[in-house]
Amino acid sequence: MASLQEPWLLENGNLKGCSKEIRHGRTAHNMSSSSLRKKSDLTLVSKVRFVMLRQFLTNLQEVILGTKLSVLFPAIPLAIAAECYGFGRPWIFALSLLGLTPLAERVSFLTEQIAYYTGATVGGLLNATCGNATELIIAIFALSQNKIDVVKYSLLGSVLSNLLLVLGTSLFCGGIANLRREQKYDRRQADVNSLLLLLALLCHSLPLLFRMSGASAALTADPTLQLSRASSIVMLIAYISYLVFQLFTHRQLFEAQEESEDGDGISEEEPVIGFWSGFIWLVGMTAVISLLSEYVVETIEDASDSWGISVSFISIILLPIVGNAAEHAGAIIFAFKNKLDISLGVALGSATQISMFVVPLCIVVAWIMGIKMDLNFNLLETGSLALSIIAVAFTLQDGTSHYMKGLVLLLLYIVIGACFFVSKMPLSNGGIDTIVGV
Amino acid sequence: MESAGDLSYMENGESNKSLMGKETCNNNGGVIRTAQNRSSSFMRKKSDPMLVSTVRFQMLRQFLANLQQVILGTKLAVFFPAIPLAIAADCYEFGRPWIFALSLLGLTPLAERVSFLTEQIAYYTGPAVGGLLNATCGNATELIIALFALYQNKIHVLKYSLMGSVLSNLLLVLGTSLLCGGLANLKKEQRYDRKQADVNSGLLLLGLLCHMLPLMFRYAAQSSGISIAKSTLELSRASSVVMLAAYIGYIIFQLKTHRQVFDAQEDGEDEDEEKAVIGFWSGFSWLVGMTLVIALLSEYVVGTVEAASETWGISISFISIILIPIVGNAAEHAGAIIFAFKNKLDISLGVALGSATQISMFAVPLCVVVGWIMRIPMDLDFSLLETGCLALTILVVAFTLQDGTSHYMKGVVLCLCYIAISVCFFVHKVPAPLDQTIVNSELNSA
């Protein structure tokens, strides 16, 4: 029985090491998605005889069942079956979307586990690049299938969802739950993120204004492309300096608040799976994410046709909700506990990452692949982005919060959603006309 | 030798040691040392009167000391030979791009010297007039270039260069100051008084509104088919009067009622020469002379900008928006960076924001009014791309400065904004309608 207990102790990480939270790069992302974890109950596994099998099953249980979202895992084999047996294409779309939800959360969990082994800096970097793995993979697949509009819409929708939906619901729920208490957060972190988002807005607006002010479309197409590519390099430089700022020189601004609570199992100081097993799981899950993303991108027009919703609405509203579900839930939970710094870190950090890293990266990848993707996201989308960024920057600039702020941001999101719901404009390149006769 | 010593004593202001005590306990505002004065004072160097004191005749000696103080009193004096070269190039018909480049180089030290002379004259005229002088002449180079462009009916060059000056001050000068200051003071907290930044942001937003109204008016009227050229002009002229009124209000605010918001930080360093180093009339005549030379070089610049653009293959908008303002602002720029290194952000902000406010609320409406008098149809409609850049710039800067602290990331973002805007105008090779006619006439006359 003793040998039975030991691996259990080590795996579950009940040993409270010295407070290495900061050294393990527990950014806001990590802490927020950790609220969706649940402690594995190892009594069933500990009955199995052989040590190797027991370890493997423990590992499996930790990774597959270690989240409340694992109820959605059966959607993955169902999606693959639907693809092989030729079920309706909208079904493939819906099942793939459902299957992506828990996968995104597991990737974040695995990244955090690996970060325990690699140290704080690399861990933070890993999180900064892989934090939005789902959005990045969907975007690259859409790019390879030359569906540039889907790429633009889905990335834009991700930024809007983070800025308005996640932030709005967090502030709203946090405000309602803490009606009597004062809610403060460190505004310097919000200021840096807002500033970077304004730079992104400038880089998006310049090609749009260029197009609108210039002569014919043929004359301005090439300069717009060159301008977009140069702006992408500028944005990547800004993102790299932001990482240097966040991880090296001004880390005190971004440290997640210390956990003073006990026993809700969040501050597990030790990793629960080994480095190599974590790495293998990560590679495997990324492969499954790629497969499901490919299904999503292929079947998006068919789903739009049969459900009667425009492709822009699906890309801007539905896809990001799925991709962000785990972080969203975590941000709300932390707002309930009046830890707004973490909620803000999740929402703003994600938005900054997508607009300053994923979007320019897609343009550079398109440049390499010879696809003409530029930063011109068209008037309606750029206008919504501009107003959202201005609204959020203004909301967050004073360092306190109440439920009214959350309500306003939520209502902004609903209005923008309604706008894209009724806008049934056809895609300009690579897409099928989605105007549906009513 | 004694008289020589006396002279150099008085000229160099070394007697300030005894007078300094009197000055400071009288009133701090004995001399208006605005941020601009202090920042360009870094470009000065103390004249060494040894060589001059060997000359015999007193009059000659005074004259040479004066000359040395004015011509050689700056580190930028190395650019002065460009002036005769530019004049020679024009007379002997060197390539026109050469005239352009040499005139640009020659303007750099002249702009700094005019600021120095204005400060010297301010010692004699008292603080109020001195402050006014500085407020109007602080951007003398940009103003003179603009008036010449107006006179030669190159309205797009005028609009581009003024707008480029605002952008350069707001993004390049401010961005590099915040970046260098942040990197040099990584461990220290960097604060500045946000009230000054707030007032300037407010005025810039007013300027932005006055620019956007004719633009939106033009777009709205285009769709309904009414002919709006005359109404846009009237709207622009009325807005210019409004902007000038706002600027006068700002001057009263800055120099009379709320001076404590704008006083440059006191420093314990020994660079406050409380006395003027040249006489009033000599300063005045130098000022008139230098302004004439600036006018001459500006005429060369405006006259040859198309030829330079053709030869170098760069669009006129890029030259006017990016290159010309960098030259015009070089001295203030270097000063602002140096003060940021010393963690005196109030002065850097005063330089950058004050210049931007001055150009957008004084130089631009003044040009519209002068165009009104000269019957040239100059309006405030700077076309969509430029107004959009201006709007986003003012938004970013207002947001950056509204919390009163700074770190290098703010400087990085502002500099990268400037780079993105420069790239935008670099690829913007659409010729303006007025451009084409003037290029044709130039080619015909050449």
Boltz contact constraints between the chains, C-beta under 6 A:
constraints:
  - contact:
      token1: [A, 192]
      token2: [B, 409]
      max_distance: 6.0
  - contact:
      token1: [A, 195]
      token2: [B, 413]
      max_distance: 6.0
  - contact:
      token1: [A, 198]
      token2: [B, 396]
      max_distance: 6.0
  - contact:
      token1: [A, 199]
      token2: [B, 413]
      max_distance: 6.0
  - contact:
      token1: [A, 199]
      token2: [B, 417]
      max_distance: 6.0
  - contact:
      token1: [A, 202]
      token2: [B, 392]
      max_distance: 6.0
  - contact:
      token1: [A, 202]
      token2: [B, 417]
      max_distance: 6.0
  - contact:
      token1: [A, 203]
      token2: [B, 420]
      max_distance: 6.0
  - contact:
      token1: [A, 205]
      token2: [B, 392]
      max_distance: 6.0
  - contact:
      token1: [A, 206]
      token2: [B, 424]
      max_distance: 6.0
  - contact:
      token1: [A, 209]
      token2: [B, 384]
      max_distance: 6.0
  - contact:
      token1: [A, 209]
      token2: [B, 385]
      max_distance: 6.0
  - contact:
      token1: [A, 209]
      token2: [B, 388]
      max_distance: 6.0
  - contact:
      token1: [A, 212]
      token2: [B, 384]
      max_distance: 6.0
  - contact:
      token1: [A, 213]
      token2: [B, 384]
      max_distance: 6.0
  - contact:
      token1: [A, 213]
      token2: [B, 385]
      max_distance: 6.0
  - contact:
      token1: [A, 214]
      token2: [B, 430]
      max_distance: 6.0
  - contact:
      token1: [A, 215]
      token2: [B, 430]
      max_distance: 6.0
  - contact:
      token1: [A, 223]
      token2: [B, 427]
      max_distance: 6.0
  - contact:
      token1: [A, 226]
      token2: [B, 427]
      max_distance: 6.0
  - contact:
      token1: [A, 227]
      token2: [B, 423]
      max_distance: 6.0
  - contact:
      token1: [A, 227]
      token2: [B, 424]
      max_distance: 6.0
  - contact:
      token1: [A, 227]
      token2: [B, 427]
      max_distance: 6.0
  - contact:
      token1: [A, 230]
      token2: [B, 423]
      max_distance: 6.0
  - contact:
      token1: [A, 231]
      token2: [B, 420]
      max_distance: 6.0
  - contact:
      token1: [A, 234]
      token2: [B, 416]
      max_distance: 6.0
  - contact:
      token1: [A, 234]
      token2: [B, 419]
      max_distance: 6.0
  - contact:
      token1: [A, 234]
      token2: [B, 420]
      max_distance: 6.0
  - contact:
      token1: [A, 238]
      token2: [B, 416]
      max_distance: 6.0
  - contact:
      token1: [A, 241]
      token2: [B, 412]
      max_distance: 6.0
  - contact:
      token1: [A, 245]
      token2: [B, 409]
      max_distance: 6.0
